[in-house]
Amino acid sequence: MNRSQFELAKPILERLIQHGYEAYFVGGSVRDFIMNRPIHDVDMTTNATPDEIETLFEHTIPIGKEHGTINVVWNHENYEVTTFRAEAEYVDHRRPTEVYFVRDLYQDVERRDFTMNAIAMDIHYQRIDHFEGERDIEQRMIRTVGDAKTRFDEDALRILRGLRFKSQLGFTIEDATFEAMSHQMADLEYLSIERIMNELRLLVNGAYIAETLPLLHSLQMWRYIPYFRDIDVETMVLNTPIDIESFLAILSYRTDHQAFKPLKLSNVQVRTIQTLVSAIQSAQTIATRTQLQQFVYDFGIDVALKINALRPVLEDNQIHIASPVILNGAIIQNVWSDLPIQSRQDLAIDGQLLMQAFQLKGGPWIKEVLRRVECAVIQRQVNNQTEAIIEWVRTHVKIS
């Protein structure tokens, strides 16, 4: 087991302990350590209050002080240190009415979602496991801490988190936990779309998505999430992990539904999805090297390679792009490196030069001519030289 990430964070625990507080590693990092998986964020929990944590460390950021979380900056790394806490009743299946600090580790871990995430570990790597999380990890089981209905009533996002963990880890969902998920799936409607999308992003990219997606379909999860409730998701097949933009692009292509506003995606994400949809459509008509050159030029090497990488998913969903004899990674790389130009900025002419050469004012004709020139240069009908391009336009393009 790799202890390096914990060793880097250990001085924080040591300082807390030296000042008379309890302090432990906790959560996903402990789970991943037990499973010998890569460890990312090392989180800690302590009975020191947020004010006491801030007093002990020189550089802190109160990222969630009202909820007990202080970001401690140690050796230029950020670590979340959270006070032992308990929670009052939840409202709207998503947030507690009150968070209050406690001095007992048991009270802190009993509020957590799943047993595998409720294991604490001290600086000597001794584990404190009040809810048999290690046993569940050994048995590859996802089980809630305590009563599943209560946990999901408190925060419906835990339903999605459980499904996401199944997709990432390949664990089985314990019967009572699965039954509660099934009965309380409609509570997803109480959640913000941002929280939902963050879980879906991780879920569709999980190593075990092939066995998890049919489960989502059987739970009829999609009917409770904006955008997805309006389209046919349940015939979607995923036998390999995929990023969320590609997932949405394939869905959008299959259903001809691009009204992404309910998902509150960033403008960059929307443009990425729209580009992928266009590329999927174009990739189906490539039959010659000339068409491949145009495809690689129009979409760029990154998108071209991504479409090729998505081939298995596209084929599983009855979307057939060009034959791998024509469209494959090696050929794409070769075509890209062999292109005379790789973007419009590489052209030896622009709109200003065209207006000067033909003594015309600007207008839609410029865009049309530049597109014709791009294609001609790519197909080597004309050299990428200003005078040669102007002469080619004179003889091949009717400007109106």
N, C-alpha and C positions, 0 to 999 in steps of 0.2 A: 504493500500500500504506500502511496506517495504522500508523505507528510509535509512536503515543502511549503505548500500554501498555508498550512496551519502554523508551521514554525515561524513564518514571516509575521503572522498575526499574534503569536503567543505573547510577546511583550505587553500587549494591551491587557490580556487576561492577567498577566503577572502583576501589572501595576494595580489593577483593581483589587486583586487578592491581597497584595501587600498593604493596602489601605483598609482591609477588613471586610471586603465585600465578596460575595459569591460571584463567580463568572464562568461561563461555559460557551463552547462552540455549540451551535444549534441549527437545525433546519436542513435544507437541501445539501449543504456542503458535507454534513455528517453522513447523510444518506448516501451520497456519491462516494465518500471515503470508504464506507462499509462495502459498497458495490465495486470498489476499485475503478470507478469512472473518473473522467477528468473533472477537476474541481474548479469552479469559477468564482462565485462570490462567497467569501467566508463571513458569515454573520455570527454575532455573539449576543448573549443575553446575560443580564446581571441584576442583582437586587439594588444596585446603586441607582438613584434617581437621575433624571436627565441633568438637573443642576449639578449633582455630584460628579457626573461623568465629565461635564464641561470644566469643572474645577480641576480635575485630575490631568487633563490633557491640554497641551498648548494650542493645538490647531483642531478645532471642531466646527462642524456645520450643523445647525439645528434643522435638518431636513424634515423631520416629523416629530418635533419636540412634544407637541400636544398629545401625540400617541406614544410617546416614550422613546422615540428613535433619535439618536445623535450620530452623525457621521464623524468618525474619528479619522483624521488624516495622519498616517504613520508611515514614515519612509516613503513619502510621495504616493502612497496607496490609500484608497478610501475603504473604510470598514464601517458597516452599520452595527452599532451597539444599542440594544434595546432593553429598557427596564422590564423586569418581570411584570406582566400585566394581566389583568382579567377584564372581561367585558360585560356590560349590562345587556339588557335585551336588545335584539336587533330590530330595525324597522325596514320595511320595503325589501326584505330579503337581501340586503346588501351592506348595511352599516349599523354598528352598535350605537345605541343612544348615549352611551358613556364608556370611556376607557378609564380604568383606575389602576394605579400601581400597587403591586403586592410584593411581599418579601419571600415568597415561597415558589420554588421552581415548579413544583407539581401544578400549582394553580396556573402557571404560565403555559405549560405544555398541554394541559388538558383542553385549552381553547383552540388548539391547532387543528388543521383539517384532517390529515391522514396519519396513521401510526408511524409510517416510515419517515415522516417529517417532524415527529415529536420526540426525537432522540437527542439528548444533550450529551456533550463530551467534554471532560475536563482537560486541564493542561497536560495531564499524564496519559491521555488517550483512553481513559476509563469512561465507559459509557453509562449514562443514566437513562434507563428505558422503562418508563412507567407503564407503557401501553403495548408492550411486546412488538415494537416496531421491527426489531432485528429478526424476530421469528417470521414476521410477514415478508420482510425482504428475502429471507432464505426461501420462503415458500412462493415468492414472486406474486404477492397478494396486495391489492389496494384495498385498504379497510379504513373507514373513518375512525377518528378518536371518539369513542362513546357512540351514542345513538346517531345513526346516519340521518334520519329525518331531521333531528335537531340541528346537526351540522349544516345541512343544506338549507334548512329554514333560515338559519342565521345569515348565510351568504350563498346565494344561488351560484355564484361564480365557482364555488367548490365542485359543482357538478362538472363544469367544463374542465377544471383543473384535473379532476380524476380521470376524465377521458383523455386529456392531454398526456398525463403520466402513462396511461396505457399505451398511447401511441409512441411515446418516447422510450419506455422501458419494456414493453411487451408483457407486463404483468396481467394477471387475471383480476377482475373486479369481484370482490367478495359478494356473496348472494344478497345479503341484507343491504349492502351499499348500493348494488345495482338496482335492487327493487326500489329503494328510495329515490335514486336518480330517475327512474322511469316514472314514478308517481309525481315527482316535483319538477319535471322538465319545463313545464309551463312557466315556472318562476324565472326562467331566463329573461322573460319579457321585462322584468324589473331592472335589469342591468343596463348600464350604459354601453353603447355600441363600441366605444373605445376599449373597454375592459374585455368585451367579447372578442374583438378582433385581435387583441394581443394574445389571447389563448389560442385562437384559431390559427394564427401565424405559426405558433410553435407546434400545434397539433398536426397540421397537414405536412409539416416537415419532419415528423417523427419517424424513426427507423421502422416502427411497426404500424405505419398508417394503413397498410394493406389489410390487416385484420381489424383495425379500429374503425375504418370508414363504414363498413357494413353495419357495425354496431350503432354508429350515429344515425344511419338510415333507419334501422329498426326501432330506435328510440324516438324517431320522428322529430329529431332535434331542430331541423332546419325550419320547421313551421313557426318557431318561436323567435326567429332572428330576422330583423329587417333585411331587405333585398333577397335573401335566400328563400324566404317564405313565398316569394312571387315567381320563382323559377323551378325548373325540374333539376334538383340536385341529386335526387335519390337514384338516378341511373348513372351517376358519375362513378367511374372506376379509377382507383389509385393503387397501383402495385409497387410504387416507389415514392420516397419522400419528394416533396416539391415545395418551392417557395410560394408564399401567399399570392404574389402578383401573377405567377404562372397559373396557379389554381384558379384565380378569378378570370384570367384571360381565357382559359379553356372553357370554363363555365359560360362566360360571356359569348364566346364563339358558338358554342353548342346551342345556346338559348336565344341568341341575338338580343341580349339584354345588357345594356351598358349604362343603366341609370344608377350609378354608384353613389349618388349623394347620400342615401341612408347610411352608408358605411363610414362616412366622414373620413375618407382617405385623403392623404396629402395630394397636392397637385402633381408632384413627382410620381407618386404611385399611379395615379389615374393615367398620366401620359405613358408610363411604362406598360400598363395593361393595354392601353389602346394600341401602342406600337406592337406589342406581342400579338394582339388579335389580327392586325394588318399583316404581320409577318407570317402567321399561321396560314392566312388566306393565300398570300403570295407563294408560299413554299409548296403549295399543292399543284401549282401550274408550271414548275420548273422542269423543263425537258431537255434543255441544251446548255452548253457552257456559257453561251452569250446571256441566256436568261439567268443563269447562276451568278454571273458577273454583276448583272443589274441588281439582283436580289442582295448580294453581299454589299454592294456599294450603297444601295438605298437604305439598308437597315444597319450597316456596320458589322464588324466582325463579332462583337460581343453578342448581339441579338441573333446573328446567323448561327453562331455556335450554340446558343441557348435553344433555339428551335430544333437544331439537330439533336441536342441532349434530351429534349422533351419527346423525341420520336416514340419511345415505348409508351408513354402516357397518352400521347395523341392516338397511337394505333389502338390502344386499349379502349379508347373512347370513339372509335370508328372515324377518326380524322386521319386521312392518308396523305402524307406529304411526299415529296419527290423521292424516288428510289435512292437507297444508300449508295448505289453505284454512282449517282450524280451528286447527291448531297451527303457528304460526310465530313468529319472534322479535318482530315488531312487536305481534302480538296478545297474546303473553305479557306484554310490557312494559306494554301498555295494561290488561290484566286485573289485573296486580299493583298498579299505581298506583291502580286503581279499587276495590280490595278495601276493605270497611269496616274489617276487621282483617287483620293480616298474621301474627299468631301468637296463641296462647292467652293470652299475657301481656297482649295488648291488650283482652281481654274485660273488660267492666265488672262481671264477677262472678267469684267463685272458689269453691272448695269450702267455705271457712269461711262465706261469705255464704249459700250454699245450705243448709248445716246450720242456720244461724240462722233463715232464712226458713221452713224446713219442719220445724223442731224435730226433726231426726233426727240420729242419730249417723253418723259417717263409715262408708264402705263402698264396694263396687264401684259403687254407684249414682251416686256423684259423678262418676266418670270417664265413665260412660255419658251422664249428663245434660249434662255440659260438652261432650261431643262433639255431642250433638243441638243444643245452643245455638250452638256454632261454626258448624255447617252452616246453621242458621236465620239467623244474622247475616250470613253470607257471601251467602246467597240473598235477603237483605233481607226476610225474613219477620218480622223483629223488629229494632227499633233497638238499637244497642249502648249501652243505658242500663240501670242496675241494676234499677229498678222495672219497666221494660217487660219485661226478661228474666224476672224472677220471675213476673210475670203470665202471660207466654207459657208458661213451664214449667207453671204451674198448669193451664192449659187444654189444653196439647198433649202433655204427657209424663206417663205413668203411672209413678210412682215406687214401686218394690217393694223 
